[in-house]
């Protein structure tokens, strides 16, 4: 994967992570207070999953 593809992949992962975080906030599993620690966990989990496949 070249640098341009990696940048695009990271942008997609970021967008997906954001959507999941929004859903978690909507259902009460993530709060604005816990966002600082919760969002990086969501992002890293998705990134690891994508890199494994």
PyMOL commands that place a pseudoatom at each C-alpha (Angstrom):
pseudoatom trace, name=CA, resn=UNK, resi=1, chain=A, elem=C, hetatm=0, pos=[0.000, 0.000, 0.000]
pseudoatom trace, name=CA, resn=UNK, resi=2, chain=A, elem=C, hetatm=0, pos=[1.528, 3.304, -1.025]
pseudoatom trace, name=CA, resn=UNK, resi=3, chain=A, elem=C, hetatm=0, pos=[1.348, 6.523, 0.976]
pseudoatom trace, name=CA, resn=UNK, resi=4, chain=A, elem=C, hetatm=0, pos=[-1.718, 7.864, -0.884]
pseudoatom trace, name=CA, resn=UNK, resi=5, chain=A, elem=C, hetatm=0, pos=[-3.662, 4.631, -0.310]
pseudoatom trace, name=CA, resn=UNK, resi=6, chain=A, elem=C, hetatm=0, pos=[-2.680, 4.619, 3.365]
pseudoatom trace, name=CA, resn=UNK, resi=7, chain=A, elem=C, hetatm=0, pos=[-3.915, 8.197, 3.754]
pseudoatom trace, name=CA, resn=UNK, resi=8, chain=A, elem=C, hetatm=0, pos=[-7.246, 7.296, 2.130]
pseudoatom trace, name=CA, resn=UNK, resi=9, chain=A, elem=C, hetatm=0, pos=[-7.559, 4.175, 4.309]
pseudoatom trace, name=CA, resn=UNK, resi=10, chain=A, elem=C, hetatm=0, pos=[-6.876, 6.225, 7.458]
pseudoatom trace, name=CA, resn=UNK, resi=11, chain=A, elem=C, hetatm=0, pos=[-9.533, 8.763, 6.413]
pseudoatom trace, name=CA, resn=UNK, resi=12, chain=A, elem=C, hetatm=0, pos=[-12.087, 5.988, 5.922]
pseudoatom trace, name=CA, resn=UNK, resi=13, chain=A, elem=C, hetatm=0, pos=[-11.192, 4.437, 9.274]
pseudoatom trace, name=CA, resn=UNK, resi=14, chain=A, elem=C, hetatm=0, pos=[-11.563, 7.851, 10.916]
pseudoatom trace, name=CA, resn=UNK, resi=15, chain=A, elem=C, hetatm=0, pos=[-15.015, 8.369, 9.342]
pseudoatom trace, name=CA, resn=UNK, resi=16, chain=A, elem=C, hetatm=0, pos=[-16.190, 4.895, 10.390]
pseudoatom trace, name=CA, resn=UNK, resi=17, chain=A, elem=C, hetatm=0, pos=[-14.843, 5.441, 13.904]
pseudoatom trace, name=CA, resn=UNK, resi=18, chain=A, elem=C, hetatm=0, pos=[-16.690, 8.741, 14.120]
pseudoatom trace, name=CA, resn=UNK, resi=19, chain=A, elem=C, hetatm=0, pos=[-19.976, 7.141, 13.062]
pseudoatom trace, name=CA, resn=UNK, resi=20, chain=A, elem=C, hetatm=0, pos=[-19.575, 4.354, 15.608]
pseudoatom trace, name=CA, resn=UNK, resi=21, chain=A, elem=C, hetatm=0, pos=[-18.738, 6.874, 18.345]
pseudoatom trace, name=CA, resn=UNK, resi=22, chain=A, elem=C, hetatm=0, pos=[-21.860, 8.873, 17.452]
pseudoatom trace, name=CA, resn=UNK, resi=23, chain=A, elem=C, hetatm=0, pos=[-24.000, 5.729, 17.707]
pseudoatom trace, name=CA, resn=UNK, resi=24, chain=A, elem=C, hetatm=0, pos=[-22.414, 4.844, 21.046]
pseudoatom trace, name=CA, resn=UNK, resi=25, chain=A, elem=C, hetatm=0, pos=[-23.191, 8.346, 22.318]
pseudoatom trace, name=CA, resn=UNK, resi=26, chain=A, elem=C, hetatm=0, pos=[-26.789, 8.053, 21.091]
pseudoatom trace, name=CA, resn=UNK, resi=27, chain=A, elem=C, hetatm=0, pos=[-27.334, 4.780, 22.966]
pseudoatom trace, name=CA, resn=UNK, resi=28, chain=A, elem=C, hetatm=0, pos=[-25.481, 5.920, 26.075]
pseudoatom trace, name=CA, resn=UNK, resi=29, chain=A, elem=C, hetatm=0, pos=[-22.433, 3.634, 25.829]
pseudoatom trace, name=CA, resn=UNK, resi=30, chain=A, elem=C, hetatm=0, pos=[-20.123, 6.629, 25.333]
pseudoatom trace, name=CA, resn=UNK, resi=31, chain=A, elem=C, hetatm=0, pos=[-20.446, 10.018, 26.958]
pseudoatom trace, name=CA, resn=UNK, resi=32, chain=A, elem=C, hetatm=0, pos=[-18.799, 13.353, 26.152]
pseudoatom trace, name=CA, resn=UNK, resi=33, chain=A, elem=C, hetatm=0, pos=[-16.746, 12.886, 29.321]
pseudoatom trace, name=CA, resn=UNK, resi=34, chain=A, elem=C, hetatm=0, pos=[-15.491, 9.444, 28.255]
pseudoatom trace, name=CA, resn=UNK, resi=35, chain=A, elem=C, hetatm=0, pos=[-14.998, 10.426, 24.609]
pseudoatom trace, name=CA, resn=UNK, resi=36, chain=A, elem=C, hetatm=0, pos=[-11.307, 11.261, 25.095]
pseudoatom trace, name=CA, resn=UNK, resi=37, chain=A, elem=C, hetatm=0, pos=[-10.501, 7.710, 26.105]
pseudoatom trace, name=CA, resn=UNK, resi=38, chain=A, elem=C, hetatm=0, pos=[-13.254, 5.920, 24.191]
pseudoatom trace, name=CA, resn=UNK, resi=39, chain=A, elem=C, hetatm=0, pos=[-12.685, 7.284, 20.698]
pseudoatom trace, name=CA, resn=UNK, resi=40, chain=A, elem=C, hetatm=0, pos=[-9.026, 6.240, 20.408]
pseudoatom trace, name=CA, resn=UNK, resi=41, chain=A, elem=C, hetatm=0, pos=[-10.010, 2.720, 21.479]
pseudoatom trace, name=CA, resn=UNK, resi=42, chain=A, elem=C, hetatm=0, pos=[-12.695, 2.606, 18.776]
pseudoatom trace, name=CA, resn=UNK, resi=43, chain=A, elem=C, hetatm=0, pos=[-10.260, 3.939, 16.151]
pseudoatom trace, name=CA, resn=UNK, resi=44, chain=A, elem=C, hetatm=0, pos=[-7.457, 1.540, 17.074]
pseudoatom trace, name=CA, resn=UNK, resi=45, chain=A, elem=C, hetatm=0, pos=[-9.799, -1.461, 17.152]
pseudoatom trace, name=CA, resn=UNK, resi=46, chain=A, elem=C, hetatm=0, pos=[-11.097, -0.703, 13.667]
pseudoatom trace, name=CA, resn=UNK, resi=47, chain=A, elem=C, hetatm=0, pos=[-7.605, 0.018, 12.338]
pseudoatom trace, name=CA, resn=UNK, resi=48, chain=A, elem=C, hetatm=0, pos=[-6.245, -3.275, 13.729]
pseudoatom trace, name=CA, resn=UNK, resi=49, chain=A, elem=C, hetatm=0, pos=[-9.185, -5.172, 12.269]
pseudoatom trace, name=CA, resn=UNK, resi=50, chain=A, elem=C, hetatm=0, pos=[-8.705, -3.621, 8.811]
pseudoatom trace, name=CA, resn=UNK, resi=51, chain=A, elem=C, hetatm=0, pos=[-4.961, -4.266, 8.839]
pseudoatom trace, name=CA, resn=UNK, resi=52, chain=A, elem=C, hetatm=0, pos=[-5.504, -7.949, 9.715]
pseudoatom trace, name=CA, resn=UNK, resi=53, chain=A, elem=C, hetatm=0, pos=[-7.788, -8.549, 6.732]
for i in range(1, 53): cmd.bond("trace and resi %d" % i, "trace and resi %d" % (i + 1))
show_as sticks, trace
zoom trace
